[in-house]
């Protein structure tokens, strides 16, 4: 693993559900077809590594989203997703529109 940060910039993409989030991060981020598309699978991917070669090549991960869709208010799904990120090695950054 190299000392670098992978930035996944989802700004401009409306994310209304966790399924929308999984759609946004699955293909181009190297997640396999068997990726579980749930919070436990995401935690394994970003903390345990060994699931995505794309993510594994970096020492840090930042996912940037707009404060829209599930990230617009205190949505339980967005809150649960945010809790998976540790805020140090793996960050979810929510930007004001």
Secondary structure, DSSP 4 states (H G I P E B T S, - for coil): -EEEEEEEE-TTS---SHHHHHHHHHTTTT--TT---SHHHHHIIIII--S-HHHHTEEEEEEEEES-GGGTTT-HHHHHHHHHS-SSSEEEEEEP-
